[in-house]
Amino acid sequence: MKKAIVLLADGFEDVEALTPIDYLCRAGIGVTAASITRSLTVTSRWSGLKMTANTTLSEQLSLYKEQKDWDAVILPGGIPGATNLAASEEVNTLLNEMAITGKLICAICASPAVVLAPLGLLAGKKYTCYPRMEERVTDGEWSQDRVVVDGSLITSRGAGTAGEFAIAIIKKLLDEATAQKIADAVLL
């Protein structure tokens, strides 16, 4: 079974977190929602939704170092959510380990520019992000496409592209037929 971890920080964009979690679960991918704080409760930006994560990133990092069993990491956007992700040493450590091992790194909205770019993870890569956030990136190739896949990097523009983003992740982790089945089932 393929496995993905979704990193949740206070101020996350509701749709950008919940859509990938929902669609990946429908596809049979094991999804772990991990809070980057010590608390399992994380608050979204717009609705103030109090979401209870499955675990914390601290707990998961020790397991990851032993098992290395995640196939993908997913970073929702939103401000201050993306800023909070970028400020976390544990998030940075995980992203660097995932990049070194060639695992799938998926970021939407502000997260490509705010979280990935400072770590050098967009260098030489084609990517997309929320409009005007690309101005923060100096070493990647920005695209206006709604979703961009470049090797083990998947990026997307924002809440309105969250469904397409999730489908691209499913396609990369599983196959096109499964991705299309989920897209059809949710009327995407």
N, C-alpha and C positions, 0 to 999 in steps of 0.2 A: 504494500500500500504506500502510495506517495504521501508525503507529509509536508505541511506548510505551517509557518508560525506568523501570526499577524501581531505586530507590535502596537500597543495602545498607550497613548500618552494623553493626559488631560488636554482638552482642546482639540481632539481628533474630529475630523469631518465625518459625520454620521454615516452618510451613504457610502463613502469611500472605504469605510471599515466593514460595515455590515453586508454590503453587496458581495465582496469577495468571500467573506466567511460563508454566506448563504450558498452561493453558486458552487464553491469548491466542495462544500459538504454534500450538495446534491449530486456532484460528480463522483462521490466516493473517496475524496481526498481527505485524509486526516488533518483537521485544522485545530491548532492550538492558539487561542487568543491570550496573549501575555501582556500584562500590565508592566510598564517600565518603572513603576513606583513600588513601594513596599505594600501598598494596598491593592486588593483585588478590584476595588471599585474605581472606575475611570469615568470622567465626565466629558461628554461630547461638547463641541463648540456651539452649535446652533440651537439644538433642542434642549440642551442641558440633560440629555439622557444619561442616567447613571447605569453604566454597563458593568456587569461583574465578569471579569476575565476568568479564564480557566486556571491561571497560574500567574506567577510573576516571572519576569525575565531572569531575575537573579537565580531562582530555583531552576529554571530551564538551562541556563548557561552551564552549570555544572554537569547536567545530563548531556548537553550537546557535546561538551568536550570529551565525554566518555563514549558516546554512541554515534555522534555525527550523523544523525538520522533525518534531519530536515532537508527537504529537496528545494524549498523556497522560503524566502522571507518576504513579507508584504508590509509596506509602509504606507498607511493612509496619510493624507495631507491635512490641511486645515492649519490655521495659525491661531493659537500658539502650539497646536499639536506637533507640527513638523519641527518647530523650534525646540520644543521639549525633547523630541526624539534626538535631534542633533546634539543637544547638551548632555546626553547620557553616554558616559564612558562604556557602559555595557552594550548599548546599541552599536556604538562605533566598533567595539571589539567583535561583536557578532557579524556585522557587515563585512569587516575585513577578513574574518575567517571564511565566511560564505564566498567572498570573491576569490580568495586564494584557492579554495577547493572547487571552484567552478559551479557553485550552486546558483540557483535562480534568485535574482534580486529584483523585486517588483516595487515600484514607487509611483505614487499618483499625486497630482496637484502640486503643492509647494515642495513636497518631499524630495523630488529629484534635485532641485536647485539648493534647497536648504540643508538636506541631510547627506545626499550622495556626493554632490560636487565638492564640498570641503574635504572629503576623504579621497578625492581623486578618482572616484568610481565612474565618473562620466568621461574621463579623459579618453579621447579618440573614439568615443561611442556616439552613435546617433541616439537622440533622446527627445522627449517632449515634456512639457510641464505646464502649469497654470500660466496664462498669458502675462507677459512682462517679467516673470520670475527668471526667464532665460538670461536676462541682463546680468544676473549674478554669476553665471557660468562662463568661464573663460577657455575651457579646454574640451568641450564637447561639440557635437554637431546638432543644433536644434532643428526640430521639424514641427510643422503645424499639424501633422497628423494627430488624430485622436488617441491612437495607441501606437507606440513604436516598440518593436522587438529588435534588439541587436545582440545576438548571441545569447548570453545568460542574463541580459538586462531587459526588463519590460517596464516602460514608463507610459503614463497617461496624463491627460490634461486636467481633469477635475470631476466633480460630482456627476455631471451629465455624461461622463464617459466611463463611469464605474462598472457598468454591465459589460461593456466591450473589453475593459481591462481584465475583469474576472474571466471572461471567456478566453482571452489570449493566454492567461496563466494556465487554464485547464488544457488548452490545446498544446502548450509547451510541455506540461507535466504528463499528460496522458496521450491524447491523439485528437485529430480533427473531428472524427465521428462523434466522440463523446462531447466535445465542445459544442458541436452543432446540435446535438440532442438536448443539451442544457439550454442553449440559446432558444431553441424551438419551444421548449417546455415553459420558459419564462416569457415568451413572446417578445424576445429581444429583436 
